[in-house]
Amino acid sequence: MQEQSSGEELFATRNMDLHILDHRLRVTSISKNGLVNFTHPLIKLIFLRNRTRCKFFSLTETPENYTVVLDEEGFKELRPSEHLQVESSIWLPLNVVSNGNASSSSQAVGVTKIAKSVIAPLAQQHVSVFMLSTYQTDFILVKEKDLSVVVSTLEEEFNIYKEEGGESVPVHCQDVSNGLHKNGREAIQPTVHPVLIPKNQFCVMSLDPDTLPSIATTLIDVLFYSSSPKEDPQSSPSQECVKFFSFSLIDGYISLVMDTEAQRQFPADLLFTSSSGELWRMVRIGGQPLGFDECGIVAQISQPLADSDISAYYISTFSFDHALVPEEDIVSVTDMLQHQRNEPATS
């Protein structure tokens, strides 16, 4: 596909709205051996959401831990414990939506659509982002303290709204400014992190919330009791399958990301995916835990994918980041990332 000219790209983003959603989020991690202390609150958050008033909940299992992202109402359900790590910041979720006038000519989906218009500019302004792609949309989480920088950086490209009590209120830089318009620090060359590409094939799926009770026992088993027989902690994840399962219940919409082995445990008639039903492969980013202060990690992956118009879902977790790309593109993505590592100065 031909690249958009800068004028076309500006026109496309000008017809997109950026919404600051009405959630204040915490990013937490539960250790694998401490999960038993949290099964009751997690089951309550998943299946009894009317009793918790939690509107934003995401649980992702990786080989290291369980990452739980949830709003302040949900956070009240998690009792302090030596097995619970809590990132100190309050995070605000952003969401890019078409305002109905026009859309980008790109056919790519996921984080690729916002790589150049959102992810790259924020990285240049030293704003750390935490990504959560779902079946329905992509959430860009930013630290509350960075909101003024986010608005001043993106307001030329987007119509920006803040959701308050069900209303979308227009936001301008002066509305959120605390005297900080740009971070003003000299740009530094981001670290090129190693990547691992496990063999699992993944599905990105959804589920009618009304049918959630029908899969309750299967979901509980997959989340809390199952472990992949193929997973060997001593083997290289780049050569084997890795455990990865993500469940999100956000504003009434359910999203599931699982490998095909886990998918086979669920009733086929209840889960649904895109009409193409395509499979995805994972690119796992980071050799050591990434932390929350480094900027440009998402841009490092999403920018070259956008240049090649390759779709990608992107899920950050407490320790590492994960991009999902179409299976048919995994060879070209692997080559592209290898080239990036060989020539980091030009990335």
C-alpha positions in Angstrom: 0.0 0.0 0.0 1.2 3.5 -0.8 2.3 5.7 2.1 0.1 8.6 2.9 1.6 12.0 2.2 1.9 14.3 5.2 -1.1 16.2 4.1 -3.2 13.1 3.8 -2.1 11.9 7.2 -2.9 15.2 8.8 -6.3 15.2 7.2 -6.9 11.7 8.6 -5.9 12.6 12.1 -7.8 15.9 12.0 -10.9 13.8 11.6 -10.2 11.7 14.6 -11.1 12.5 18.2 -8.9 11.7 21.2 -10.9 10.9 24.3 -9.6 11.1 27.9 -11.8 8.4 29.5 -13.4 8.9 32.9 -11.3 6.3 34.7 -8.4 6.7 37.1 -6.4 3.5 36.9 -3.8 1.5 38.9 -1.3 -0.9 37.3 -0.6 -3.8 39.6 1.1 -7.2 39.6 0.3 -10.4 41.5 3.0 -13.0 41.9 2.3 -16.5 40.6 2.8 -18.1 44.1 0.6 -15.4 45.7 -2.4 -15.8 43.3 -4.2 -18.0 45.9 -4.6 -14.9 48.1 -6.5 -13.0 45.3 -8.7 -15.6 43.6 -11.8 -14.4 45.5 -11.5 -10.7 44.7 -10.5 -11.5 41.1 -13.5 -13.8 40.6 -15.7 -11.1 42.1 -14.2 -8.5 39.7 -14.8 -10.7 36.6 -18.2 -12.2 37.3 -19.9 -9.9 39.9 -19.0 -6.5 38.5 -22.3 -5.0 39.7 -21.1 -5.6 43.3 -17.8 -3.9 42.8 -18.8 -0.9 40.7 -15.5 -1.6 38.8 -15.8 -0.3 35.2 -12.3 -0.9 33.9 -10.7 -4.3 34.6 -7.9 -6.2 32.8 -6.1 -9.3 33.9 -3.1 -10.7 31.9 -1.2 -13.8 32.8 2.4 -14.1 31.6 5.1 -16.6 32.7 6.3 -14.1 35.3 3.2 -12.8 37.0 -0.4 -11.6 36.6 -0.8 -8.0 35.6 -4.0 -6.4 36.8 -5.1 -3.0 35.5 -8.2 -1.6 37.2 -10.0 1.5 38.2 -10.0 2.9 41.8 -13.3 1.1 42.6 -11.8 -2.2 41.5 -8.5 -1.5 43.3 -10.4 -1.4 46.6 -10.9 -5.1 46.2 -7.2 -5.9 46.3 -5.9 -6.0 49.8 -2.2 -5.1 50.5 0.0 -8.1 50.4 3.7 -9.0 49.9 2.5 -10.7 46.7 0.9 -7.5 45.3 3.1 -4.9 43.6 1.5 -1.5 42.8 2.9 1.0 40.4 2.8 4.3 42.2 1.2 6.4 39.4 -2.4 7.1 38.6 -2.9 6.3 34.9 -5.5 7.8 32.6 -6.8 5.8 29.5 -6.9 7.6 26.2 -8.9 6.3 23.2 -8.8 7.5 19.6 -12.0 7.3 17.7 -13.2 8.5 14.3 -15.5 11.5 14.5 -17.4 10.2 11.4 -16.0 12.6 8.8 -13.2 10.5 7.4 -10.8 7.7 8.2 -7.3 6.8 7.5 -6.5 5.1 4.2 -4.5 2.5 6.1 -6.0 -0.9 6.3 -4.0 -1.8 9.3 -5.7 -2.2 12.7 -4.6 -1.9 16.3 -1.8 0.2 17.5 -0.5 0.6 14.0 -3.2 3.1 13.3 -2.0 5.5 16.0 1.7 4.9 15.8 2.6 8.1 14.0 -0.1 10.3 15.3 0.0 9.4 19.0 2.7 7.0 20.1 5.7 8.6 18.3 4.9 12.2 19.3 4.4 11.2 23.0 7.7 9.3 22.9 9.4 12.4 21.5 8.1 14.4 24.5 9.3 11.7 27.0 5.8 10.6 27.9 5.8 6.9 29.0 2.8 5.0 27.8 1.2 1.7 28.8 -0.7 0.1 26.0 -3.8 -2.1 26.3 -5.2 -3.3 23.0 -8.5 -5.1 23.1 -10.9 -6.8 20.6 -12.8 -3.5 20.4 -10.2 -0.8 20.6 -6.8 0.4 21.8 -6.3 2.1 25.1 -3.3 4.4 25.6 -2.6 4.8 29.3 -0.6 7.8 30.4 0.4 9.0 33.8 -2.0 11.6 35.2 0.9 13.9 35.9 1.8 13.9 32.2 -1.7 14.9 31.0 -0.8 18.6 30.3 2.2 17.4 28.1 -0.1 14.9 26.3 -2.7 17.5 25.5 -0.2 20.1 24.3 1.6 17.5 22.2 -1.5 16.1 20.5 -4.0 19.0 20.4 -2.8 20.2 16.9 -3.6 16.8 15.5 -6.8 15.8 17.3 -10.0 17.2 18.7 -9.5 16.3 22.4 -12.3 15.5 24.8 -12.4 14.6 28.5 -15.3 12.4 29.6 -17.0 13.6 32.7 -20.1 12.1 34.1 -21.1 10.7 30.7 -20.5 13.9 28.8 -17.6 14.6 26.4 -16.2 18.0 27.3 -13.7 19.7 24.9 -10.2 20.0 26.3 -7.5 22.5 25.4 -4.0 22.9 26.7 -4.8 25.8 29.0 -7.5 23.6 30.7 -5.0 21.1 32.1 -1.8 23.1 32.0 0.2 23.2 35.2 2.8 25.4 33.6 4.4 22.4 31.8 3.7 22.5 28.1 6.6 20.4 26.8 9.0 18.3 28.7 11.8 20.2 27.1 14.5 17.5 27.6 16.9 16.7 24.9 15.9 13.7 22.9 17.8 10.6 23.8 18.3 7.5 21.7 16.0 4.9 23.1 17.3 1.5 24.1 16.7 -1.1 21.5 15.3 -4.0 23.5 15.7 -7.6 22.6 12.6 -9.4 21.4 11.5 -13.0 21.7 9.0 -14.7 19.3 7.3 -17.8 20.8 5.7 -20.4 18.7 2.1 -20.0 20.0 -0.6 -18.9 17.6 -3.0 -16.4 19.3 -6.6 -15.4 18.8 -8.1 -12.0 19.7 -11.7 -12.6 20.6 -14.8 -11.3 22.3 -17.8 -12.6 24.2 -21.3 -11.4 24.9 -21.3 -10.4 28.6 -24.6 -12.1 29.1 -23.0 -15.4 28.2 -20.1 -14.9 30.6 -21.6 -17.3 33.3 -21.7 -20.0 30.6 -17.9 -20.1 30.4 -17.3 -19.4 34.1 -15.8 -22.8 35.0 -13.6 -22.9 31.9 -12.4 -19.3 32.4 -11.6 -19.9 36.1 -9.7 -23.1 35.1 -7.7 -21.4 32.4 -6.9 -18.3 34.5 -6.1 -20.0 37.9 -5.4 -23.6 37.4 -4.0 -24.5 34.0 -0.4 -24.4 32.9 0.8 -25.1 29.5 2.4 -28.6 29.2 4.7 -27.2 26.5 6.0 -24.5 28.8 9.4 -25.3 30.2 11.0 -22.5 32.4 14.4 -23.7 31.5 13.9 -23.5 27.7 14.3 -20.4 25.6 10.9 -18.7 25.1 12.0 -17.8 21.5 11.9 -21.5 20.6 8.9 -22.6 22.7 5.4 -21.6 23.6 4.8 -19.1 26.4 1.9 -18.8 28.8 -0.1 -15.7 27.9 -3.8 -15.1 28.5 -5.5 -11.7 28.7 -9.1 -11.0 29.9 -10.5 -7.5 29.8 -13.9 -6.2 30.9 -14.1 -2.5 30.2 -17.2 -0.4 30.2 -19.3 -3.6 29.6 -17.2 -5.0 26.7 -15.2 -8.2 27.0 -12.0 -8.9 25.2 -9.9 -12.1 25.3 -6.5 -12.9 24.0 -5.4 -16.5 24.2 -3.4 -19.1 22.3 -5.1 -21.7 20.2 -4.5 -24.4 22.9 -6.5 -22.4 25.4 -9.1 -21.5 22.8 -9.9 -25.2 22.3 -11.1 -25.4 25.9 -13.9 -22.9 25.3 -17.3 -23.5 23.6 -16.7 -22.5 19.9 -20.2 -21.0 19.6 -19.8 -18.4 22.4 -16.5 -16.7 21.5 -16.4 -14.6 18.4 -13.6 -13.0 16.4 -13.3 -10.9 13.2 -14.8 -12.3 10.1 -11.3 -13.3 8.8 -10.7 -15.3 12.0 -7.0 -14.7 11.5 -4.3 -16.0 13.8 -1.7 -13.8 15.4 2.0 -14.3 16.5 3.6 -12.7 19.5 6.6 -10.4 19.6 7.6 -10.2 23.3 9.7 -7.1 24.1 12.3 -6.9 26.8 15.2 -9.0 28.1 14.9 -7.6 31.6 11.7 -6.1 33.2 11.1 -2.8 31.4 9.9 -0.6 34.2 7.5 2.3 33.8 9.7 5.3 33.2 11.4 4.6 30.0 9.9 6.2 26.9 9.7 5.0 23.3 9.4 1.3 23.9 6.0 1.1 22.2 7.2 3.4 19.4 10.2 1.2 18.8 7.9 -1.6 17.7 4.8 0.3 16.4 6.7 2.8 14.2 8.3 0.2 11.8 5.0 -1.8 11.7 3.2 1.4 10.7 5.8 2.1 8.0 5.0 -1.4 6.6 1.2 -1.1 7.2 1.2 -4.2 9.4 -1.6 -4.6 11.9 -0.7 -5.1 15.5 -2.3 -5.4 18.9 -0.1 -4.3 21.8 -0.5 -5.3 25.4 1.9 -3.9 28.0 2.3 -5.8 31.3 4.0 -5.2 34.6 7.3 -6.7 33.4 7.3 -6.9 29.6 5.5 -5.7 26.5 3.8 -7.8 23.9 2.9 -7.1 20.3 0.6 -9.4 18.3 1.0 -9.4 14.5 -0.7 -11.4 11.8 0.8 -14.8 11.4 1.4 -14.3 7.7 3.6 -11.2 8.6 5.8 -12.8 11.3 8.7 -13.5 9.0 8.9 -10.0 7.6 8.4 -8.6 11.1 11.2 -10.8 12.4 13.5 -9.6 9.7 12.5 -6.0 10.3 13.3 -6.1 14.0 16.6 -7.9 13.4 17.5 -5.1 11.0 16.6 -2.6 13.7 18.8 -4.3 16.2 21.7 -4.4 13.8 21.4 -0.6 13.0 20.0 0.9 16.2 21.4 4.4 15.3 18.9 4.7 12.4 15.9 3.3 14.2 
